[in-house]
Amino acid sequence: MPVEMSPEEFDALVDRALDGIPDELAALVRNVVVLVEAEPPEGEPDDLLGLYDGIALTERWGDPQMDLPDRILVFRNPLLDMCASPEELEEEVRITVVHEIAHHFGIDDARLHDLGYA
């Protein structure tokens, strides 16, 4: 049975996941905005939990201040649908946020799978 939670409560889970990122790592995240959307964009799988939309730090060149911010999107409804308890949801949100931030640092899905974040 999916978890029921208000958008505000879900946003608080994302905030806690972001607050849990070590300060040393968070300080290296540059020009990124984290957004919560109800559903994945058209053309993406319905069960997509998160998406990094940007250029990884390992691929950048030039003046990053001239770029629009990268985006990390967290998709509320697929996460609510896949989890059976608020505790499971909080853990899946944490994993999703870490997974997408890792893409910002150029870590691919294969390596994230090896680390348990895929």
MDTraj code that builds the backbone (N, CA, C; nanometers):
import mdtraj as md
import numpy as np

residues = "MET PRO VAL GLU MET SER PRO GLU GLU PHE ASP ALA LEU VAL ASP ARG ALA LEU ASP GLY ILE PRO ASP GLU LEU ALA ALA LEU VAL ARG ASN VAL VAL VAL LEU VAL GLU ALA GLU PRO PRO GLU GLY GLU PRO ASP ASP LEU LEU GLY LEU TYR ASP GLY ILE ALA LEU THR GLU ARG TRP GLY ASP PRO GLN MET ASP LEU PRO ASP ARG ILE LEU VAL PHE ARG ASN PRO LEU LEU ASP MET CYS ALA SER PRO GLU GLU LEU GLU GLU GLU VAL ARG ILE THR VAL VAL HIS GLU ILE ALA HIS HIS PHE GLY ILE ASP ASP ALA ARG LEU HIS ASP LEU GLY TYR ALA".split()
xyz = np.array([
    [0.0841, -0.1181, 0.0000],
    [0.0000, 0.0000, 0.0000],
    [0.0884, 0.1242, 0.0000],
    [0.0643, 0.2164, -0.0921],
    [0.1467, 0.3384, -0.0989],
    [0.1341, 0.4226, 0.0279],
    [0.2383, 0.4975, 0.0536],
    [0.2387, 0.5901, 0.1664],
    [0.1611, 0.7152, 0.1255],
    [0.0815, 0.7668, 0.2179],
    [0.0136, 0.8940, 0.1952],
    [0.0848, 1.0003, 0.2769],
    [0.1131, 1.1131, 0.2100],
    [0.1870, 1.2201, 0.2763],
    [0.1598, 1.3493, 0.2000],
    [0.1468, 1.4584, 0.2719],
    [0.1240, 1.5869, 0.2063],
    [0.2502, 1.6310, 0.1327],
    [0.2340, 1.7168, 0.0333],
    [0.3520, 1.7701, -0.0351],
    [0.4496, 1.8388, 0.0605],
    [0.3974, 1.9082, 0.1606],
    [0.4838, 1.9771, 0.2566],
    [0.5649, 1.8777, 0.3403],
    [0.5022, 1.7692, 0.3825],
    [0.5739, 1.6662, 0.4585],
    [0.6810, 1.6004, 0.3720],
    [0.6477, 1.5769, 0.2451],
    [0.7447, 1.5171, 0.1536],
    [0.8635, 1.6108, 0.1330],
    [0.8349, 1.7400, 0.1135],
    [0.9428, 1.8380, 0.0985],
    [1.0359, 1.8354, 0.2196],
    [0.9790, 1.8159, 0.3379],
    [1.0606, 1.8097, 0.4598],
    [1.1530, 1.6881, 0.4565],
    [1.1071, 1.5754, 0.3982],
    [1.1944, 1.4582, 0.3833],
    [1.3131, 1.4910, 0.2929],
    [1.2863, 1.5613, 0.1846],
    [1.3940, 1.6002, 0.0929],
    [1.4908, 1.6939, 0.1646],
    [1.4367, 1.7879, 0.2406],
    [1.5234, 1.8793, 0.3169],
    [1.6124, 1.8022, 0.4145],
    [1.5555, 1.7036, 0.4833],
    [1.6353, 1.6231, 0.5775],
    [1.7438, 1.5444, 0.5040],
    [1.7093, 1.4923, 0.3869],
    [1.8095, 1.4187, 0.3080],
    [1.9239, 1.5122, 0.2689],
    [1.8913, 1.6337, 0.2287],
    [1.9953, 1.7308, 0.1929],
    [2.0774, 1.7709, 0.3148],
    [2.0110, 1.7887, 0.4289],
    [2.0826, 1.8238, 0.5520],
    [2.1770, 1.7123, 0.5970],
    [2.1477, 1.5885, 0.5549],
    [2.2304, 1.4748, 0.5944],
    [2.3575, 1.4591, 0.5131],
    [2.3716, 1.5377, 0.4094],
    [2.4928, 1.5310, 0.3276],
    [2.6065, 1.5956, 0.4059],
    [2.7195, 1.5279, 0.4177],
    [2.8317, 1.5856, 0.4936],
    [2.8698, 1.7237, 0.4416],
    [2.9028, 1.8133, 0.5342],
    [2.9365, 1.9511, 0.4983],
    [3.0490, 1.9590, 0.3969],
    [3.1482, 1.8706, 0.4085],
    [3.2621, 1.8726, 0.3164],
    [3.2168, 1.8458, 0.1728],
    [3.1179, 1.7582, 0.1578],
    [3.0655, 1.7245, 0.0258],
    [2.9695, 1.8323, -0.0218],
    [2.8819, 1.8774, 0.0658],
    [2.7842, 1.9805, 0.0293],
    [2.8537, 2.1076, -0.0175],
    [2.9687, 2.1388, 0.0401],
    [3.0416, 2.2595, 0.0021],
    [3.0908, 2.2533, -0.1429],
    [3.1010, 2.1344, -0.1987],
    [3.1495, 2.1178, -0.3358],
    [3.0379, 2.1225, -0.4396],
    [2.9141, 2.1152, -0.3947],
    [2.8001, 2.1226, -0.4861],
    [2.7840, 2.2683, -0.5272],
    [2.7910, 2.2919, -0.6566],
    [2.7888, 2.4286, -0.7082],
    [2.6769, 2.4465, -0.8108],
    [2.6033, 2.5550, -0.7972],
    [2.5061, 2.5953, -0.8975],
    [2.4048, 2.4843, -0.9275],
    [2.3450, 2.4307, -0.8213],
    [2.2459, 2.3235, -0.8338],
    [2.1224, 2.3605, -0.7534],
    [2.0071, 2.3393, -0.8111],
    [1.8805, 2.3586, -0.7419],
    [1.8132, 2.2217, -0.7309],
    [1.7533, 2.1957, -0.6157],
    [1.6809, 2.0703, -0.5934],
    [1.5324, 2.1032, -0.5922],
    [1.4580, 2.0350, -0.6780],
    [1.3148, 2.0582, -0.6924],
    [1.2378, 1.9288, -0.6718],
    [1.1192, 1.9401, -0.6160],
    [1.0293, 1.8257, -0.6033],
    [0.9173, 1.8450, -0.7043],
    [0.8953, 1.7441, -0.7843],
    [0.7857, 1.7424, -0.8813],
    [0.6956, 1.6233, -0.8482],
    [0.5693, 1.6340, -0.8805],
    [0.4757, 1.5248, -0.8531],
    [0.5091, 1.4016, -0.9376],
    [0.5357, 1.4217, -1.0647],
    [0.5569, 1.3112, -1.1594],
    [0.6792, 1.3384, -1.2461],
    [0.7378, 1.2308, -1.3003],
    [0.8481, 1.2489, -1.3966],
    [0.7980, 1.3191, -1.5232],
    [0.8886, 1.3803, -1.5977],
    [0.8485, 1.4484, -1.7215],
    [0.7949, 1.3505, -1.8261],
    [0.7181, 1.4041, -1.9159],
    [0.6659, 1.3276, -2.0293],
    [0.7815, 1.2582, -2.1008],
    [0.7643, 1.1325, -2.1337],
    [0.8667, 1.0569, -2.2038],
    [0.9617, 0.9807, -2.1126],
    [0.9577, 1.0075, -1.9821],
    [1.0401, 0.9349, -1.8851],
    [0.9563, 0.8225, -1.8241],
    [1.0197, 0.7177, -1.7723],
    [0.9437, 0.6094, -1.7083],
    [0.8597, 0.6616, -1.5912],
    [0.7387, 0.6051, -1.5765],
    [0.6478, 0.6474, -1.4688],
    [0.7042, 0.6216, -1.3305],
    [0.7966, 0.5246, -1.3191],
    [0.8507, 0.4892, -1.1881],
    [0.9872, 0.5543, -1.1601],
    [1.0235, 0.6543, -1.2399],
    [1.1493, 0.7255, -1.2185],
    [1.1410, 0.8018, -1.0863],
    [1.2413, 0.7868, -1.0012],
    [1.2398, 0.8474, -0.8679],
    [1.3077, 0.9830, -0.8641],
    [1.4104, 1.0008, -0.9453],
    [1.4838, 1.1261, -0.9466],
    [1.5554, 1.1429, -1.0789],
    [1.6019, 1.2646, -1.1029],
    [1.6686, 1.2936, -1.2287],
    [1.7675, 1.4081, -1.2071],
    [1.8891, 1.3888, -1.2571],
    [1.9882, 1.4968, -1.2588],
    [1.9856, 1.5572, -1.3968],
    [1.9594, 1.6856, -1.4057],
    [1.9534, 1.7574, -1.5321],
    [2.0617, 1.8641, -1.5290],
    [2.1751, 1.8317, -1.5887],
    [2.2852, 1.9266, -1.5872],
    [2.4112, 1.8662, -1.6454],
    [2.5195, 1.9335, -1.6209],
    [2.6511, 1.8880, -1.6671],
    [2.7341, 1.8555, -1.5437],
    [2.7782, 1.7310, -1.5352],
    [2.8579, 1.6873, -1.4202],
    [2.9840, 1.7718, -1.4071],
    [3.0292, 1.7879, -1.2848],
    [3.1507, 1.8667, -1.2597],
    [3.2697, 1.8139, -1.3391],
    [3.2724, 1.6836, -1.3614],
    [3.3833, 1.6233, -1.4364],
    [3.3791, 1.6569, -1.5856],
    [3.2673, 1.7118, -1.6324],
    [3.2501, 1.7429, -1.7746],
    [3.2485, 1.8936, -1.8027],
    [3.2596, 1.9739, -1.7005],
    [3.2452, 2.1196, -1.7161],
    [3.3732, 2.1857, -1.7633],
    [3.3538, 2.2978, -1.8290],
    [3.4648, 2.3843, -1.8649],
    [3.4102, 2.5270, -1.8704],
    [3.4952, 2.6244, -1.8675],
    [3.4521, 2.7635, -1.8730],
    [3.4116, 2.8154, -1.7363],
    [3.3385, 2.9242, -1.7374],
    [3.2960, 2.9930, -1.6165],
    [3.1593, 2.9415, -1.5737],
    [3.1517, 2.8608, -1.4656],
    [3.0233, 2.8034, -1.4251],
    [2.9234, 2.9093, -1.3795],
    [2.9672, 3.0267, -1.3458],
    [2.8743, 3.1306, -1.3040],
    [2.7916, 3.1818, -1.4210],
    [2.8325, 3.1514, -1.5415],
    [2.7583, 3.1939, -1.6589],
    [2.6519, 3.0924, -1.6989],
    [2.6484, 2.9774, -1.6342],
    [2.5536, 2.8718, -1.6679],
    [2.4269, 2.8828, -1.5843],
    [2.3170, 2.8369, -1.6406],
    [2.1967, 2.8181, -1.5607],
    [2.2249, 2.7091, -1.4585],
    [2.1546, 2.7073, -1.3467],
    [2.1818, 2.6026, -1.2483],
    [2.1440, 2.4647, -1.3003],
    [2.2208, 2.3654, -1.2591],
    [2.1803, 2.2269, -1.2807],
    [2.0586, 2.2028, -1.1935],
    [1.9816, 2.1008, -1.2281],
    [1.8627, 2.0691, -1.1497],
    [1.8673, 1.9236, -1.1047],
    [1.8312, 1.9036, -0.9808],
    [1.8033, 1.7701, -0.9303],
    [1.6536, 1.7666, -0.9051],
    [1.5869, 1.6746, -0.9719],
    [1.4422, 1.6596, -0.9585],
    [1.4139, 1.5334, -0.8783],
    [1.3285, 1.5447, -0.7798],
    [1.2834, 1.4311, -0.6987],
    [1.1338, 1.4173, -0.7254],
    [1.0915, 1.2974, -0.7628],
    [0.9532, 1.2757, -0.8049],
    [0.8719, 1.2113, -0.6929],
    [0.7822, 1.2916, -0.6371],
    [0.7061, 1.2548, -0.5184],
    [0.6180, 1.1304, -0.5398],
    [0.5331, 1.1288, -0.6400],
    [0.4354, 1.0202, -0.6530],
    [0.4987, 0.8825, -0.6744],
    [0.5999, 0.8690, -0.7608],
    [0.6626, 0.7361, -0.7721],
    [0.7247, 0.6891, -0.6399],
    [0.7833, 0.7813, -0.5638],
    [0.8409, 0.7426, -0.4344],
    [0.7319, 0.7029, -0.3363],
    [0.6228, 0.7778, -0.3316],
    [0.5113, 0.7412, -0.2434],
    [0.4540, 0.6048, -0.2827],
    [0.4411, 0.5809, -0.4134],
    [0.3822, 0.4553, -0.4618],
    [0.4679, 0.3332, -0.4304],
    [0.5995, 0.3494, -0.4281],
    [0.6864, 0.2318, -0.4112],
    [0.7093, 0.1940, -0.2655],
    [0.6767, 0.2837, -0.1724],
    [0.7095, 0.2601, -0.0317],
    [0.5870, 0.2194, 0.0489],
    [0.6105, 0.1324, 0.1466],
    [0.5022, 0.0792, 0.2293],
    [0.4941, 0.1455, 0.3662],
    [0.5941, 0.2273, 0.4012],
    [0.5926, 0.2909, 0.5335],
    [0.6646, 0.4254, 0.5247],
    [0.6343, 0.5156, 0.6168],
    [0.7064, 0.6435, 0.6183],
    [0.8570, 0.6257, 0.6362],
    [0.8980, 0.5253, 0.7127],
    [1.0412, 0.4999, 0.7339],
    [1.1090, 0.4555, 0.6044],
    [1.0415, 0.3674, 0.5308],
    [1.0958, 0.3233, 0.4018],
    [1.1030, 0.4415, 0.3052],
    [0.9998, 0.5252, 0.3059],
    [0.9979, 0.6429, 0.2193],
    [1.1143, 0.7365, 0.2512],
    [1.1380, 0.7619, 0.3779],
    [1.2483, 0.8512, 0.4153],
    [1.3819, 0.7963, 0.3654],
    [1.4018, 0.6655, 0.3771],
    [1.5260, 0.6034, 0.3299],
    [1.5370, 0.6126, 0.1777],
    [1.4272, 0.5881, 0.1057],
    [1.4303, 0.5956, -0.0410],
    [1.4533, 0.7385, -0.0898],
    [1.3959, 0.8370, -0.0205],
    [1.4216, 0.9765, -0.0559],
    [1.5700, 1.0069, -0.0352],
    [1.6262, 0.9622, 0.0767],
    [1.7689, 0.9845, 0.1039],
    [1.8548, 0.9232, -0.0065],
    [1.8261, 0.7997, -0.0421],
    [1.9021, 0.7313, -0.1468],
    [1.8886, 0.8062, -0.2798],
    [1.7679, 0.8501, -0.3122],
    [1.7455, 0.9214, -0.4380],
    [1.8243, 1.0517, -0.4422],
    [1.8215, 1.1280, -0.3343],
    [1.8943, 1.2551, -0.3290],
    [2.0446, 1.2303, -0.3428],
    [2.0969, 1.1345, -0.2691],
    [2.2411, 1.1030, -0.2783],
    [2.2758, 1.0575, -0.4199],
    [2.1912, 0.9740, -0.4786],
    [2.2131, 0.9234, -0.6142],
    [2.2249, 1.0395, -0.7141],
    [2.1325, 1.1324, -0.7067],
    [2.1335, 1.2435, -0.8035],
    [2.2490, 1.3403, -0.7776],
    [2.2837, 1.3644, -0.6534],
    [2.4003, 1.4476, -0.6235],
    [2.5270, 1.3802, -0.6748],
    [2.5336, 1.2500, -0.6646],
    [2.6495, 1.1770, -0.7154],
    [2.6655, 1.1991, -0.8662],
    [2.5536, 1.2059, -0.9391],
    [2.5627, 1.2359, -1.0828],
    [2.6237, 1.3747, -1.1054],
    [2.5948, 1.4690, -1.0183],
    [2.6546, 1.6029, -1.0277],
    [2.8081, 1.5933, -1.0209],
    [2.8575, 1.4961, -0.9434],
    [3.0017, 1.4760, -0.9306],
    [3.0579, 1.3818, -1.0369],
    [2.9746, 1.3395, -1.1322],
    [3.0217, 1.2566, -1.2423],
    [3.0230, 1.1069, -1.2138],
    [2.9586, 1.0640, -1.1073],
    [2.9534, 0.9209, -1.0743],
    [2.8384, 0.8590, -1.1525],
    [2.8679, 0.7528, -1.2289],
    [2.7660, 0.6927, -1.3144],
    [2.6833, 0.5876, -1.2406],
    [2.5768, 0.5406, -1.3063],
    [2.4845, 0.4452, -1.2450],
    [2.5520, 0.3141, -1.2060],
    [2.6468, 0.2682, -1.2865],
    [2.7146, 0.1416, -1.2547],
    [2.7884, 0.1521, -1.1212],
    [2.8603, 0.2613, -1.1021],
    [2.9335, 0.2806, -0.9756],
    [2.8368, 0.3008, -0.8596],
    [2.7287, 0.3742, -0.8834],
    [2.6286, 0.3930, -0.7776],
    [2.5643, 0.2605, -0.7388],
    [2.5447, 0.1725, -0.8362],
    [2.4914, 0.0398, -0.8044],
    [2.5887, -0.0357, -0.7149],
    [2.7175, -0.0285, -0.7476],
    [2.8196, -0.0936, -0.6657],
    [2.8192, -0.0404, -0.5218],
    [2.7885, 0.0877, -0.5074],
    [2.7885, 0.1512, -0.3753],
    [2.6557, 0.1368, -0.3017],
    [2.5536, 0.0800, -0.3699],
    [2.4243, 0.0604, -0.3062],
    [2.3295, 0.1790, -0.3192],
    [2.3554, 0.2663, -0.4161],
    [2.2704, 0.3846, -0.4363],
    [2.2016, 0.3850, -0.5719],
    [2.1709, 0.2671, -0.6227],
    [2.1022, 0.2617, -0.7519],
    [1.9830, 0.1695, -0.7446],
])
top = md.Topology()
chain = top.add_chain()
for i, resn in enumerate(residues, 1):
    res = top.add_residue(resn, chain, resSeq=i)
    for name in ("N", "CA", "C"):
        top.add_atom(name, md.element.get_by_symbol(name[0]), res)
traj = md.Trajectory(xyz[None], top)
